[in-house]
Amino acid sequence: MAPRAQGTGLMAVRLRAGLLAVAVLLAGCGAGAPRSSTPTTRPPLPAGRLPSEISKMVCSAKAQSELAGPLGVTATVATPTWADDLYSCRYRYSDGSFALSVKELSSWSQTYGYFDGLGTRLGDTSKVTGLGQGAFTTSDGSVVVRKDWKVLLVDVSGLPSQFGVPATSRADVAYTIADVILGCWQGD
């Protein structure tokens, strides 16, 4: 009887993972518009004196709520910072943390240069399709995404190798976070 119970447990885990994937697809901060892998038709807005609404969204109460569902845990989010056109905050949990940051840039060349520089510095281990206009994973499982003149870094290096409810690999958690955040991004 133990093998059958174990198989049933495996089916339950697979079912939860499938439901998690559906929740991620349906989440998106209520945004129904599909994400484009090509630049928008109007030029993006350049970096300004203050962070854009899109950048501030990554640390907002709405984003926190949208991330709590697919991750299965609720975070305490540190006060965001804004320095050198980089908006960032840390999501803290009892067993680890991750950091979200958005670098705002003012041209395509700056954006590509910053994005490629992160790849060199953090270790671009593989390209990721379906996120933004370009994305890659890093050697620690983090995800970097380029969209218009912004670069999102989902730094999961502070999480355990398995995280969330149900427990999921750190790299899959990074992808889920990036997907939810990009689902929230509308406009510039």
N, C-alpha and C positions, 0 to 999 in steps of 0.2 A: 504494500500500500504506500510506502514511502516514496517510490519512484513516481507514482501518480500524483501525490501531493506536491512533490517537487516540480513536476511538469505543470501542474495547475498554478503554482507560484510563479513559474517562468511566464506562463500565459498572462497572468495578472500584471507582471512587470512590463511585458510587451504592450499590453492594452494601455497601461498608464503612459508609457512612452509615446504611443500613438496619439492618445488624447492630448499630451503635452504638445506634440507637433501641431495638432489642429488648433490648440489654444494660441500658439505662437502665430499661426497664420491669421487667425481671426482677431488677434490683439490689435497691434498697430495704433494704439491711442485713439481708436475710433476712426482712423483715416481709412477711407474706402478706396482711395486712388492708388493704382499700382505704382511701384517704384520704377523709375526709368534707369536704364544702364547707359543712357546717352545724356549729354548736357542739355539743360533746359533751353527753350527758345529765346528767353530774355537773358541778358547777362546777369550773373550772380552779383550780389552786393559785396563791395569790398569790406575789409575789416574796418571797424570804427573805433571811436574812443571808448565805447561801452560794448559789452557782448550782445550779440543778436538774440532775438527771441528763440531761434532754433538752437543756439548754443545753450542758452539758459534752460531749455526744455529738458536736457539730459539729467539734470539734478532736481527737477521739479517734483512736486507731490504727485502729479499725474503720471510721470514716468516711473516713480517709485511704485505706485499702485499697479501700473501695467507690467512691471518686472516681477512683482511679488507673485502674480498668478503662475506664469510658466516656471519660475524658479522654485515655487512652493515654500518660500521663506520670505520674511519681511526684514528689511534693513533699517538701520539707523544711518542717516546720511549726514555727513559732515558739511559744515558751511562751505559753499562753493567759493573758489578763488578765481580772480581775473587778473592775469599778469602777462605781458608780452603777447597779447592777442590769443591767450590760451585760457579757456574756461574749463574748470575741473572740479570734481568732488569725489569723495570716497564713500562707497556703500559698505557699511560694517555689519558683520554678522557674528554670532557667538563663536564660530569656528574659522573665521577668515574675513577677507575683504577684497573688493575689486575697486579700481579707479576708472572713472570715465573722464575723458578730456576731449575738447574740440578746439582745434587750432583754426583760427580764422585768418584767411589770407586775402590778397587783393588782386591776384591775377592767376591765369592758368599756369604760367611758368613757376610762380612761387608755390602754387599748390602741388604741382608735379615734383618740384625740387624737395619740398618738405616731406611728401609722401615717400619718395624714393629714398630720402635720407633716413627716414624711420626704418625702412626695409633694410638698409645697410647696418644701422645701429642696433636694431632689435632682432635681426635675423629673419628675413623673408623666407619662410620654409615652404609655402605653397600658395598659389593664387586661389582666391575664393570667388566663385561666380554667383551672381544673383544678389549681391550686396552693393549698393551704390553704383559708382562709375568705375570702380576698381577697388579691390580688397585683397588682403593676404593675411595669413596666420604667421605668428612669430614662433621662435624656438621654445617659448614657455607656454604656448597655447593661446596667447592674446590675439586679438583681431584688430587690424587697421583698415579703415574704410575711407575712401575719397568720394565726396559728393560735392559738386560745384566747387566753390573756393573754400571748402571746409574739409578737415581731416579729423575723423573720429578715431580715438584709440580706446579700446576696451582692454584694459590691463588686468588680467586675471591672475597675475603672478602671486598675489596674496591669498588665493583660495587653495584649499586642499585639492588633491588630485581628483576626488569625487566630491561633488557639492550639490546641495539642493534636495528637494523631496519630490519625486524619487531622486536618489543620488545619480548624478550625471557627470561625465568627464568634464574637466576644467575647460578643454577646448570646445566642447559642445555648448557649455554654458556661455562662453565668450561669443560664439556664433548666435545663440539665442538672444543675448543682450543686444548685440549689434542689429539683428533683424527687428527686434521690438523698437529700438530707438529710431532706426530708419523708417519704420512704419509711421512714426510720429512726425517726421520731418516733412514739412510742406513749404514750398516757396524757395527763398534764396539759398 
